[in-house]
Amino acid sequence: MKFTTLSSASALVLAGIVAAGSAQARDQIRIVGSSTVFPYTQAVAEEFASKTGSPAPVVESTGTGGGFKIFCQGVGESFPDITGASRAIKASEVKLCASNGVTSITEAMIGYDGLSIAVSRTNKSEWNLTEEQIFKALAAELPDGKGGFMANPYKKWSEIDSSLPDTAILVFGPPPTSGTRDAFVELAMHDGCNALPGMKDLKKSDKKKWKEVCSRMRQDGPFVEAGENDNLIVQRLEADSNSIGIFGYSFLYENSDKLKGVLINGVKPDFKTIADFSYPIARPIFFYIKNAHRDVIPGMKEFIAEYVSDAALKSDGYLAERGLTPLGDDKRMEVQKSVLSSKQLGS
């Protein structure tokens, strides 16, 4: 049944290309999605082009949510072949894909990433934040101590805890379309929120209100949405040594001469702490394949094989050199098997 679905979808893609005329047929793989996954996909694209002589895939950093919206619009050369994601696909996104005929998708977990919080190396403070302190700095509302909530009053880190620097709270982070934002809210904000008195009880009694309070980032200045280009955050941290940035570990790793990681609950982000999840805000990262395009878009099968190759994904592979925390051997081989066999999501 899966073969029939895949073949039918591939036929539709092929029909679209034939109808458009061979001169107009797309000869480059098109990839959208996560800014966190972007540098890894770009590295594979460069390796693929170098090895095969084929045109390098076009890779766009649209954010995870934005990537799924574009990816799920349909089947055919007008639509992307692959999307990167810094979180797993949501049920609502699977439904959106299906409604537009994108019914055969393969999920590839490529490794792990830490949601790094970083400052400039010129910042002299020894940063070590708890998730509760992060929430107090960045939440739109905080408990008022009387059973209600108030607008976040904190302007300086020292107002949250006297041991923290006496500097203004200024944090550059991802927008709502980013999977990094989704993961940061889930892994850091929610845990920090639950550390406050009464919030675990609120979750039991009124989960909708709990989610609203624990998920909303402040919009009064201390938190700045910096778009999908994480390199811009790096530039802003260089320009203002008192500012803090939130992005994937690869950007901290690649800019370690300029930036230093903030400890979270006393744990430093690195390959080991991300892989064993002792770093509190670590997560898996993915890319998703539109299977109907595999046999139609030139070079796509070869590109996918390169992406999940040992040369890319092993601990001594070229993606680890870019900051990817690699999968264990057993998990990597499981991913390779499912990806190369076009295993359908949910099967």
C-alpha positions as CSV (number, residue, x, y, z in Angstrom):
1,M,0.0,0.0,0.0
2,K,2.9,2.4,0.8
3,F,4.5,1.5,-2.5
4,T,1.3,2.4,-4.3
5,T,0.9,5.7,-2.5
6,L,4.6,6.6,-3.2
7,S,4.4,5.6,-6.8
8,S,1.2,7.5,-7.4
9,A,2.6,10.6,-5.8
10,S,5.8,10.3,-7.8
11,A,3.8,10.0,-10.9
12,L,2.0,13.2,-10.1
13,V,5.3,15.0,-9.6
14,L,6.7,13.6,-12.9
15,A,3.5,14.6,-14.7
16,G,4.0,18.1,-13.4
17,I,7.5,18.3,-14.6
18,V,6.7,16.9,-18.0
19,A,3.8,19.4,-18.3
20,A,6.1,22.2,-17.5
21,G,8.6,21.2,-20.2
22,S,12.0,19.7,-19.7
23,A,13.7,23.2,-20.1
24,Q,11.8,24.4,-17.0
25,A,12.2,21.3,-14.9
26,R,14.0,21.9,-11.6
27,D,17.5,20.5,-11.4
28,Q,18.3,21.6,-7.9
29,I,17.1,20.1,-4.6
30,R,15.2,22.6,-2.6
31,I,15.4,22.6,1.2
32,V,13.7,24.8,3.8
33,G,13.4,24.8,7.6
34,S,15.2,25.3,10.9
35,S,17.9,27.9,11.3
36,T,19.5,25.4,13.8
37,V,19.6,22.6,11.2
38,F,20.6,25.0,8.4
39,P,24.4,24.9,8.9
40,Y,24.4,21.1,8.9
41,T,22.3,20.9,5.8
42,Q,24.5,23.5,4.1
43,A,27.6,21.4,5.0
44,V,26.0,18.3,3.4
45,A,25.0,20.3,0.4
46,E,28.6,21.5,-0.1
47,E,29.9,17.9,0.3
48,F,27.3,16.5,-2.1
49,A,28.1,19.1,-4.8
50,S,31.9,18.5,-4.4
51,K,31.6,14.7,-4.6
52,T,29.0,14.5,-7.4
53,G,29.6,17.6,-9.5
54,S,25.8,18.2,-9.3
55,P,24.3,21.6,-8.5
56,A,24.3,22.3,-4.7
57,P,20.9,22.2,-3.2
58,V,19.2,25.5,-2.5
59,V,18.9,25.7,1.3
60,E,16.7,28.4,2.9
61,S,16.5,29.2,6.6
62,T,12.8,29.7,7.2
63,G,12.4,28.5,10.8
64,T,11.0,25.1,11.7
65,G,7.3,26.2,11.7
66,G,7.7,28.2,8.6
67,G,9.5,25.3,6.9
68,F,6.7,22.9,7.7
69,K,4.1,25.3,6.3
70,I,6.0,25.6,3.0
71,F,6.9,21.9,2.9
72,C,3.3,20.8,3.4
73,Q,1.8,23.0,0.7
74,G,1.9,20.2,-1.9
75,V,3.7,17.7,-4.1
76,G,5.5,18.8,-7.3
77,E,8.5,20.8,-8.4
78,S,7.0,24.0,-7.0
79,F,7.3,22.7,-3.5
80,P,10.4,21.9,-1.3
81,D,11.8,18.4,-1.2
82,I,13.1,18.4,2.4
83,T,12.6,20.5,5.5
84,G,14.9,20.8,8.6
85,A,13.4,20.9,12.0
86,S,14.7,21.6,15.5
87,R,11.7,19.7,17.0
88,A,9.6,16.8,15.9
89,I,6.7,17.4,13.4
90,K,3.4,18.2,15.1
91,A,0.2,16.3,14.5
92,S,-1.3,19.5,13.1
93,E,1.5,19.7,10.6
94,V,1.1,16.1,9.6
95,K,-2.6,16.9,9.0
96,L,-1.8,20.0,6.9
97,C,0.6,17.9,4.8
98,A,-2.0,15.2,4.2
99,S,-4.7,17.8,3.3
100,N,-2.4,18.9,0.4
101,G,-1.4,15.4,-0.8
102,V,1.9,15.1,1.1
103,T,1.1,11.7,2.5
104,S,4.5,9.9,2.5
105,I,7.1,11.5,4.7
106,T,10.3,10.0,6.2
107,E,11.7,11.4,9.5
108,A,15.4,11.5,10.0
109,M,16.8,12.3,13.4
110,I,20.4,13.5,12.7
111,G,21.7,14.2,16.2
112,Y,21.3,16.3,19.3
113,D,21.6,20.0,19.9
114,G,21.8,22.2,23.0
115,L,19.8,25.4,23.2
116,S,22.8,27.5,24.1
117,I,22.6,30.7,26.0
118,A,25.7,32.7,25.3
119,V,27.5,36.0,26.0
120,S,30.4,37.8,24.5
121,R,33.9,36.7,25.7
122,T,34.5,40.3,26.7
123,N,31.7,40.0,29.3
124,K,33.6,39.5,32.6
125,S,30.8,37.9,34.6
126,E,30.7,34.1,35.3
127,W,27.2,33.4,34.2
128,N,25.3,30.5,35.8
129,L,21.5,30.7,35.5
130,T,18.8,28.5,36.8
131,E,15.7,27.8,34.8
132,E,13.7,29.7,37.4
133,Q,15.9,32.8,36.9
134,I,15.5,32.5,33.1
135,F,11.8,32.4,33.4
136,K,11.7,35.4,35.8
137,A,13.8,37.4,33.3
138,L,11.8,36.5,30.1
139,A,8.2,35.7,31.0
140,A,5.5,38.3,30.2
141,E,3.8,37.7,33.5
142,L,4.8,36.5,36.9
143,P,2.8,35.5,40.0
144,D,1.9,38.5,42.1
145,G,1.9,36.6,45.4
146,K,-1.9,37.2,45.9
147,G,-3.2,34.4,43.6
148,G,-3.0,36.5,40.5
149,F,-0.4,37.6,38.0
150,M,1.4,40.8,37.1
151,A,3.4,42.2,34.3
152,N,7.1,41.2,34.6
153,P,8.7,44.0,36.7
154,Y,12.3,43.0,36.4
155,K,14.7,45.3,34.4
156,K,18.0,44.1,35.7
157,W,19.4,40.6,36.4
158,S,20.4,41.7,39.9
159,E,16.8,42.4,40.7
160,I,16.1,38.7,40.2
161,D,19.0,37.6,42.3
162,S,21.6,39.8,43.9
163,S,24.3,37.3,42.9
164,L,23.6,38.0,39.2
165,P,25.2,40.9,37.3
166,D,23.9,44.4,37.9
167,T,23.1,44.9,34.2
168,A,20.0,45.4,32.1
169,I,18.2,42.3,30.9
170,L,18.7,42.2,27.2
171,V,18.2,38.8,25.5
172,F,18.1,38.2,21.7
173,G,16.2,35.1,20.8
174,P,14.2,33.3,18.1
175,P,10.8,34.3,16.8
176,P,7.6,32.2,17.2
177,T,8.1,30.5,13.8
178,S,11.3,28.9,15.1
179,G,11.6,25.4,16.5
180,T,14.3,26.7,18.7
181,R,11.7,29.0,20.3
182,D,9.2,26.1,20.7
183,A,11.9,24.0,22.4
184,F,13.2,26.9,24.5
185,V,9.6,27.5,25.9
186,E,9.1,23.8,26.5
187,L,12.4,22.9,28.0
188,A,13.5,26.1,29.8
189,M,10.4,28.4,30.4
190,H,8.0,25.6,31.5
191,D,10.5,24.1,33.9
192,G,11.4,27.6,35.3
193,C,7.7,28.4,35.6
194,N,7.0,25.2,37.6
195,A,9.8,26.1,40.0
196,L,7.6,29.1,41.2
197,P,5.2,28.6,44.1
198,G,1.8,27.5,43.1
199,M,2.5,26.9,39.4
200,K,2.4,23.1,39.5
201,D,-0.9,23.3,41.3
202,L,-2.2,25.7,38.6
203,K,-1.2,23.2,35.9
204,K,-3.4,20.6,37.6
205,S,-6.4,23.0,38.1
206,D,-6.3,25.2,35.0
207,K,-3.8,23.9,32.4
208,K,-4.9,26.5,29.8
209,K,-4.0,29.3,32.1
210,W,-0.8,27.6,33.2
211,K,0.3,27.2,29.5
212,E,-0.5,30.8,28.8
213,V,1.5,32.2,31.7
214,C,4.4,29.7,31.4
215,S,4.8,30.1,27.6
216,R,4.4,33.8,26.9
217,M,7.6,35.8,26.4
218,R,7.7,39.4,27.4
219,Q,7.3,42.1,24.8
220,D,8.4,45.2,26.7
221,G,12.0,45.3,25.6
222,P,14.2,42.9,27.6
223,F,13.5,40.0,25.1
224,V,14.1,40.8,21.5
225,E,13.0,38.5,18.6
226,A,16.0,38.5,16.3
227,G,14.6,36.7,13.3
228,E,15.7,33.3,11.8
229,N,19.3,34.3,11.1
230,D,21.2,33.2,14.2
231,N,24.4,34.9,12.8
232,L,22.7,38.2,13.5
233,I,22.4,37.3,17.2
234,V,26.2,36.5,17.3
235,Q,26.9,40.0,15.8
236,R,24.6,41.7,18.4
237,L,26.4,39.9,21.2
238,E,29.7,41.2,19.9
239,A,28.3,44.7,19.7
240,D,26.9,44.7,23.2
241,S,28.9,42.6,25.7
242,N,26.1,42.8,28.3
243,S,23.5,41.2,26.0
244,I,22.7,37.5,25.9
245,G,21.7,35.3,23.0
246,I,19.7,32.1,22.5
247,F,20.5,29.8,19.6
248,G,21.6,26.2,18.7
249,Y,24.9,24.9,20.0
250,S,26.5,24.9,16.6
251,F,26.5,28.7,16.6
252,L,28.3,28.8,20.0
253,Y,30.7,26.1,18.9
254,E,31.6,27.9,15.7
255,N,32.0,31.2,17.4
256,S,33.8,30.0,20.5
257,D,36.6,32.5,19.9
258,K,34.0,35.3,20.4
259,L,31.4,33.8,22.7
260,K,31.1,31.8,25.9
261,G,28.3,29.6,27.0
262,V,26.1,30.4,30.0
263,L,25.9,27.5,32.5
264,I,22.4,26.3,33.2
265,N,21.8,24.8,36.6
266,G,25.6,24.6,36.8
267,V,26.0,22.6,33.6
268,K,28.1,23.8,30.7
269,P,26.8,23.1,27.1
270,D,29.2,20.7,25.3
271,F,29.0,17.5,23.3
272,K,28.9,15.3,26.3
273,T,26.3,17.1,28.4
274,I,24.1,17.6,25.4
275,A,24.3,13.9,24.4
276,D,23.5,12.6,27.9
277,F,20.9,15.3,28.5
278,S,22.6,16.5,31.7
279,Y,22.5,19.9,30.1
280,P,18.9,20.9,30.9
281,I,17.9,22.3,27.5
282,A,19.1,19.7,25.0
283,R,16.9,18.3,22.2
284,P,17.0,16.0,19.2
285,I,17.0,17.6,15.7
286,F,15.6,16.3,12.4
287,F,15.0,16.6,8.7
288,Y,11.9,15.4,6.9
289,I,11.8,14.0,3.3
290,K,9.0,14.2,0.8
291,N,9.2,10.7,-0.5
292,A,7.2,11.4,-3.7
293,H,10.2,13.5,-4.8
294,R,13.0,11.0,-4.3
295,D,12.9,9.4,-7.8
296,V,12.0,12.6,-9.6
297,I,14.3,15.5,-8.4
298,P,17.8,14.9,-9.8
299,G,20.3,13.9,-7.2
300,M,17.9,13.7,-4.3
301,K,18.5,10.1,-3.5
302,E,22.2,10.7,-3.5
303,F,21.9,13.8,-1.4
304,I,19.8,11.9,1.2
305,A,22.4,9.1,1.3
306,E,25.1,11.6,1.9
307,Y,23.2,13.3,4.7
308,V,22.8,10.0,6.7
309,S,26.3,8.6,5.8
310,D,28.8,7.7,8.4
311,A,31.1,10.4,6.9
312,A,28.5,12.9,8.0
313,L,26.9,11.6,11.1
314,K,29.6,9.6,13.0
315,S,31.3,11.1,16.0
316,D,34.3,11.9,13.8
317,G,32.2,13.0,10.9
318,Y,32.1,16.4,9.3
319,L,28.9,17.5,10.9
320,A,30.4,16.9,14.4
321,E,33.1,19.3,13.3
322,R,30.3,21.9,12.7
323,G,28.9,21.4,16.2
324,L,26.4,18.6,15.9
325,T,26.2,16.3,18.9
326,P,26.2,12.8,17.2
327,L,23.8,9.9,17.8
328,G,25.1,6.7,19.3
329,D,26.1,4.0,16.9
330,D,22.9,1.9,17.3
331,K,20.6,4.9,16.9
332,R,22.6,6.2,13.9
333,M,22.3,2.8,12.1
334,E,18.5,2.7,12.9
335,V,18.1,6.2,11.3
336,Q,20.2,5.2,8.3
337,K,18.0,2.1,7.7
338,S,14.7,3.9,8.0
339,V,15.8,6.8,5.8
340,L,17.3,4.8,3.0
341,S,14.3,2.4,3.0
342,S,11.9,5.4,2.8
343,K,10.2,4.4,6.0
344,Q,7.0,6.4,6.3
345,L,6.3,8.6,9.3
346,G,4.0,6.8,11.7
347,S,4.6,3.3,10.3
